Amino acid sequence: MLAFAIIGYLLLTMLLGAWASRWVKNSKDFMLAGRQLPLFLSASALFATWFGSETIFGASSEYLEHGLLGVIEDPFGGALCLLLFGLFYLKPIYRMNLMTLGDVFRKLYGRKVELVTAIFMVPAYFGFVAAQLVALSLLLGAITGLSLTTGIILSAFIVVFYTFLGGMWAISITDFVQTLIIIIGLVWVATLIVIKAGGIMPILSQAPEGSFTFFPPPEPRAWFTYLGAWAILGLGSIPSQDIYQRVMSAKSERVASMSLYLAAAFYLTFGLFPLLIALGAKILYPELYLTNPQMLLPEMVLQHGGLAMQIIFFGALCSAIMSTTSSVLLAPAAIIGENIIKPALKRNLSDPKLLLLLRMNILLVAVIATSLASWSSNIYELVGESSMLLLVSLFVPLTAGLYWKRSSPGGALVSIGFGLVCYLILYSKALMVPAHLTATAVSALGMILGSLYFPKDPQHASLS
């Protein structure tokens, strides 16, 4: 019965996404929902940006092993990203009225930097999409017994179907429905866990030592690691197309701003629910935790929950994973079409051809991500690694381009190169300062030195 209910839910989601395609008349509708999203759709879409597998599966298992210090990256870093974007990036970027983040880099630095940044952005999404496919496959496997590989392929087909047809409109409408199911499911399961444990205090009192420690010990290495965890999503996801496309889909700057702040609050609030559920599940059913920490929550519900609880919980899991997957499928597809292929053709594409190109790119991204998902199945690592590249290469050029008048195309290219090379050199070394923090600092140094040595062309400065 559970399997039929979940399959029915997946089919309804696919139909809802297909129904949303009625609003897709051109490439702007496909990429940015025509910039017509009201507050409730915009906020739910932003909330769903990362509320997927890494929040429910990955973060909960990390929390059980390392306490709050193990989940600074997510959900705390994710909420920080939304807050910072609203405070410092929304106003200048929204008013540019451009299609992709690659277009923003072109306006700030020119076409050469646009191409380089687009090439750097696209690979970062493969790991993110792969993480969601792994998670949805694990979920389907727990319900139906499908193998990991079969589940990954089926998961990819489901999400590609409605994203291919409806683009950002399909993502936004399904995100709203999925957000409601996520909230209902998490609240319901958390309430039942608390009741079964005899209250919330018995759960908290049995938590392992250090479970609620929020700040690291007063040691330099510990603090650098702590700050590095905040930076991965908190700063690394700022120069990302998935955030950009959701913000730019709002019907006004005010709606976009309110959506970011609401989404940050919701993300932090409901991002803590899986941690509480996981802690209660570990105390009530320790044998399940020892078997597979990543599958603790679904196994607990399968073995000890009633049918109604199972349907709601697994529906919430499916919702969280699919909402994230669809967005991170569209993001690289838009960058590939708008900022790599379209300029390379050196001629204007008609809008119907551009729309077809965008849809074909979704298939391309799905194929690559499916291959990656079959190769690595650690959800939390896949997501973290996918954000590192954006942090060390693109965060500084974007920020400097918006706020430092002397930033130049040469400085942006040096910054990207310095950051990436430094990260690749230090990646496998055990140093006091995490490799991505050092690389980001080196990227900033590269921006300063490059902009001073290769100053902005006066003609480009006047245009921008």
C-alpha positions in Angstrom: 0.0 0.0 0.0 2.8 2.4 0.9 4.5 1.8 -2.5 1.3 2.4 -4.4 0.7 5.7 -2.4 4.2 7.0 -3.1 4.1 6.0 -6.8 0.7 7.7 -7.0 2.2 10.8 -5.5 5.2 10.8 -7.9 2.8 10.5 -10.8 0.7 13.4 -9.6 3.8 15.5 -9.3 4.8 14.7 -12.8 1.2 15.6 -14.0 1.3 18.9 -12.0 4.6 19.8 -13.6 3.3 19.0 -17.0 0.2 21.1 -16.4 2.5 24.0 -15.4 4.0 23.9 -18.9 0.9 25.7 -20.2 2.5 29.0 -18.9 5.8 28.3 -20.8 5.5 30.5 -24.0 9.2 31.4 -24.3 12.7 31.0 -22.9 12.1 33.6 -20.2 9.1 31.7 -19.0 11.1 28.5 -18.9 14.1 30.0 -17.1 12.5 32.6 -14.8 8.8 31.9 -14.8 8.4 35.2 -16.7 9.4 37.0 -13.5 5.8 36.7 -12.3 6.0 34.6 -9.1 4.0 35.9 -6.2 5.4 35.8 -2.6 4.0 32.4 -1.7 5.5 30.7 -4.7 8.8 32.6 -4.6 9.4 32.0 -0.9 8.5 28.3 -1.1 10.9 27.9 -4.1 13.7 29.5 -2.2 13.0 27.4 0.9 13.3 24.3 -1.3 16.6 25.4 -2.7 18.6 23.0 -0.5 15.9 21.4 1.6 16.6 18.0 0.1 18.5 14.9 0.8 21.5 16.5 2.5 19.2 18.2 5.0 17.1 15.1 5.9 19.5 12.2 5.3 23.0 13.8 5.4 22.6 16.4 8.0 20.7 14.2 10.4 23.4 11.5 10.3 26.2 14.1 10.6 24.4 15.6 13.6 24.2 12.2 15.4 27.9 11.7 14.9 29.3 15.2 15.5 26.5 17.2 17.1 25.6 20.7 16.0 29.2 21.4 15.0 28.7 18.8 12.3 25.8 20.5 10.7 27.0 24.1 10.6 27.3 23.8 6.8 23.7 22.8 6.5 21.2 24.0 7.6 22.9 27.0 9.3 25.1 27.8 6.3 22.2 27.5 3.9 20.1 29.9 5.9 23.1 32.3 6.1 23.4 32.3 2.3 19.7 33.3 1.8 20.1 36.1 4.4 23.3 37.5 2.9 21.9 37.4 -0.6 18.9 39.4 0.5 21.1 42.0 2.4 23.9 42.5 -0.1 23.3 41.0 -3.5 19.6 41.2 -4.3 19.3 44.9 -5.0 22.1 45.4 -7.6 21.5 42.0 -9.3 17.7 42.2 -9.5 17.9 45.6 -11.2 20.1 44.3 -13.9 17.1 42.3 -15.2 19.2 39.6 -16.8 18.5 35.9 -17.6 21.3 34.1 -15.9 24.1 34.7 -13.4 26.5 34.3 -16.4 24.9 37.4 -17.9 25.7 39.2 -14.7 29.4 38.4 -15.0 29.2 39.5 -18.7 27.8 42.9 -17.6 30.4 43.3 -14.9 33.5 42.0 -16.8 32.7 41.2 -20.4 32.2 38.1 -22.6 35.5 36.4 -21.8 34.8 36.3 -18.1 31.2 35.3 -18.8 32.5 32.2 -20.7 35.0 31.3 -18.0 32.5 31.7 -15.1 29.9 29.6 -17.0 32.4 26.8 -17.5 33.2 26.9 -13.7 29.5 27.0 -12.7 28.2 24.1 -14.6 30.3 21.3 -13.1 29.4 22.3 -9.6 25.8 21.3 -10.2 26.6 17.7 -11.3 27.4 16.7 -7.7 24.4 18.5 -6.3 22.0 16.7 -8.8 23.8 13.4 -8.2 23.3 13.7 -4.4 19.5 14.1 -4.9 19.3 11.2 -7.3 21.1 9.0 -4.8 18.8 10.1 -2.0 15.6 9.5 -4.0 17.0 6.1 -5.1 17.7 5.1 -1.5 14.2 6.2 -0.6 12.6 4.2 -3.5 14.8 1.2 -2.6 13.6 1.3 1.0 10.0 1.2 -0.2 10.1 -1.0 -3.2 13.4 -2.9 -3.0 14.8 -1.3 -6.2 18.6 -1.5 -6.6 20.6 1.8 -6.2 21.4 2.0 -9.9 17.8 1.3 -11.0 16.5 3.8 -8.5 18.9 6.5 -9.7 17.7 6.1 -13.3 14.1 6.1 -12.4 14.5 9.1 -10.1 16.2 11.0 -12.9 13.4 10.2 -15.3 10.7 11.4 -12.9 12.3 14.8 -12.2 13.5 15.4 -15.8 10.0 14.8 -17.1 8.3 17.7 -15.4 11.3 20.0 -15.5 11.8 19.4 -19.2 8.2 20.4 -19.9 7.5 23.2 -17.4 10.9 24.7 -16.5 10.8 27.3 -13.7 7.0 27.4 -13.7 6.8 23.6 -13.0 9.5 23.9 -10.4 7.8 26.8 -8.6 4.3 25.2 -8.5 5.5 21.8 -7.5 7.8 23.4 -4.9 4.8 25.1 -3.2 2.9 21.8 -3.0 6.0 19.9 -1.9 6.9 22.6 0.8 3.5 22.1 2.4 4.0 18.3 2.5 7.5 18.7 3.9 6.3 20.8 6.8 3.3 18.6 7.5 5.4 15.5 7.4 8.2 16.7 9.6 5.9 18.2 12.2 3.8 15.0 12.3 6.8 12.6 12.6 8.6 14.9 15.2 5.4 15.0 17.3 5.0 11.2 17.3 8.7 10.7 18.2 8.4 13.1 21.1 5.2 11.4 22.4 6.7 8.0 22.1 9.8 9.1 24.0 7.7 10.6 26.8 8.4 14.2 25.9 11.1 16.4 24.4 13.2 16.6 27.6 13.8 12.8 27.8 15.2 13.0 24.3 17.4 16.0 25.0 18.6 14.6 28.3 19.9 11.4 26.6 21.7 13.2 23.8 25.4 12.4 23.6 27.8 14.9 25.2 28.5 17.8 22.9 25.3 17.4 20.9 24.3 21.0 21.4 27.7 22.7 21.4 27.4 25.5 18.9 30.9 27.0 19.1 34.2 25.2 18.8 36.9 24.9 21.5 39.2 27.9 21.7 41.8 26.5 19.4 42.9 28.1 16.0 42.4 24.9 14.0 38.9 24.3 15.4 37.8 27.8 14.7 39.2 27.8 11.1 37.3 24.5 10.6 34.2 26.1 12.0 34.4 29.2 9.8 35.1 27.0 6.9 31.9 25.0 7.5 29.8 28.3 7.5 31.5 29.4 4.3 30.8 26.3 2.2 27.1 27.0 1.6 26.9 30.4 3.4 29.3 32.0 0.8 29.8 29.3 -1.8 26.2 29.2 -2.9 25.9 33.0 -3.4 27.4 32.8 -6.9 25.0 30.0 -8.0 22.5 30.0 -10.8 19.8 28.1 -8.7 19.6 30.9 -6.2 19.7 33.5 -8.9 16.9 32.0 -11.0 14.6 31.6 -8.0 15.3 35.2 -6.9 14.9 36.6 -10.4 11.6 34.8 -10.9 9.9 36.9 -8.2 7.5 39.5 -9.7 9.2 42.4 -7.9 12.3 43.3 -6.0 10.3 43.7 -2.8 8.8 40.2 -3.3 12.2 38.8 -3.9 13.6 40.4 -0.7 10.7 39.2 1.5 11.0 35.7 -0.1 14.7 35.5 0.8 14.1 36.4 4.5 11.1 34.2 4.9 12.9 31.3 3.2 16.0 31.7 5.5 13.7 31.6 8.6 11.8 28.6 7.4 14.9 26.8 6.3 16.6 27.2 9.7 13.4 26.3 11.6 12.4 23.2 9.7 16.0 22.3 9.0 16.3 21.5 12.7 13.4 19.1 12.7 15.3 16.2 11.1 17.9 16.6 13.8 15.4 16.2 16.5 13.7 13.3 14.8 17.1 11.6 14.3 18.1 12.1 17.9 14.8 10.6 19.1 15.1 7.7 16.6 18.6 6.9 17.7 17.5 6.8 21.4 14.4 4.7 20.7 15.9 2.4 18.1 19.7 2.3 18.5 20.0 -0.9 16.4 18.8 1.0 13.3 21.4 3.7 13.7 24.2 1.1 13.9 23.0 -0.5 10.7 23.0 2.6 8.4 23.1 6.1 9.9 22.0 7.7 6.6 18.8 5.5 6.4 17.9 5.8 10.1 14.8 7.9 9.6 13.2 6.0 6.7 13.9 2.7 8.4 12.5 3.8 11.6 9.2 4.9 9.9 9.1 1.7 7.9 9.5 -0.6 10.8 7.8 1.3 13.6 5.4 3.8 12.0 1.8 3.2 10.9 0.7 3.4 7.3 -0.5 7.0 7.5 2.7 8.1 9.1 4.7 6.2 6.4 2.8 7.9 3.6 3.2 11.4 5.0 6.9 10.9 5.9 7.9 9.4 2.6 5.8 11.9 0.8 7.7 14.6 2.6 11.0 13.0 1.7 10.1 12.7 -2.0 8.9 16.3 -2.0 12.1 17.6 -0.4 14.3 15.7 -2.8 12.4 16.4 -6.0 12.1 20.1 -5.3 15.8 20.5 -5.0 16.7 18.2 -7.9 14.4 20.0 -10.4 16.0 23.4 -9.6 19.6 22.2 -9.8 18.8 20.5 -13.1 17.5 23.8 -14.7 20.4 25.9 -13.4 23.2 24.4 -15.4 21.0 23.9 -18.4 20.3 27.6 -18.5 24.0 28.5 -18.1 25.0 26.0 -20.9 22.4 27.4 -23.3 22.6 31.1 -22.5 26.2 31.6 -21.7 28.2 28.9 -23.5 26.3 27.6 -26.6 24.4 30.7 -27.6 27.5 33.0 -27.7 29.6 30.3 -29.4 27.1 30.3 -32.3 27.8 34.0 -32.9 24.3 34.6 -34.2 21.0 35.2 -32.6 18.9 32.2 -31.9 15.2 32.4 -32.3 13.4 32.0 -29.0 11.8 28.7 -30.0 15.2 27.3 -30.8 16.6 28.6 -27.5 13.8 27.0 -25.6 14.5 23.7 -27.4 18.2 24.1 -26.6 17.4 24.6 -22.9 15.3 21.5 -22.8 18.0 19.4 -24.5 20.5 20.7 -21.9 18.4 19.4 -19.1 18.7 15.9 -20.6 22.5 16.4 -20.9 22.9 17.4 -17.3 20.7 14.5 -16.1 22.8 12.0 -18.0 26.1 13.3 -16.5 24.6 13.5 -13.0 23.2 10.0 -13.2 26.6 8.7 -14.1 28.1 10.5 -11.1 25.4 9.3 -8.8 26.2 5.7 -9.7 29.9 6.3 -8.8 29.6 8.0 -5.4 26.7 7.6 -2.9 27.8 9.8 0.1 25.1 12.4 0.0 26.6 15.0 2.3 30.0 14.8 0.6 28.5 15.2 -2.9 26.7 18.4 -1.9 29.7 19.9 0.0 32.1 19.3 -2.8 29.7 20.8 -5.4 29.7 24.1 -3.4 33.5 24.3 -3.0 34.2 25.1 -6.6 31.8 28.1 -6.6 33.3 29.5 -3.3 37.0 29.4 -4.3 36.5 30.6 -7.9 33.4 32.8 -8.3 32.5 34.3 -4.9 35.2 37.0 -4.9 34.7 38.1 -8.6 31.0 38.5 -8.1 31.3 40.4 -4.8 34.1 42.6 -6.1 32.3 43.3 -9.4 29.3 44.6 -7.4 31.1 46.6 -4.8 34.7 47.5 -5.9 34.8 50.0 -8.7 38.4 49.1 -9.6 37.6 45.4 -10.2 38.5 44.5 -13.8 38.1 41.6 -16.2 41.8 40.8 -15.8 41.4 40.8 -12.0 38.4 38.5 -12.3 40.3 36.0 -14.4 43.3 36.1 -12.1 41.1 35.7 -9.1 39.4 32.6 -10.6 42.7 31.0 -11.5 44.4 31.7 -8.2 41.5 30.4 -6.2 41.1 27.2 -8.2 44.8 26.3 -8.4 45.3 27.0 -4.7 42.4 24.8 -3.8 43.6 21.9 -6.0 47.1 22.1 -4.5 45.8 22.2 -0.9 42.8 20.0 -1.2 44.3 16.8 0.1 46.6 18.3 2.7 45.9 18.4 6.4 46.5 22.1 7.3 45.3 24.3 10.1 43.2 26.4 7.7 40.8 24.5 5.5 41.8 24.5 1.8 38.7 26.3 0.6 39.2 29.2 3.1 42.8 29.6 2.0 41.9 29.4 -1.6 39.1 32.0 -1.2 41.6 34.4 0.5 44.1 33.7 -2.4 41.2 34.4 -4.8 40.7 37.8 -3.2 44.4 38.6 -3.4 44.3 37.6 -7.1 41.4 40.0 -7.6 43.3 42.9 -6.1 46.6 42.2 -7.8 45.0 41.4 -11.2 42.8 44.5 -11.1 45.7 46.7 -10.3 48.0 45.1 -12.9 45.3 44.8 -15.6 43.0 47.8 -14.9 39.6 48.1 -16.3 39.3 49.4 -19.8 37.9 53.0 -19.6 35.3 52.1 -22.4 34.1 49.1 -20.5 34.0 51.1 -17.3 31.7 53.6 -18.9 29.4 50.9 -20.3 29.0 49.2 -16.9 
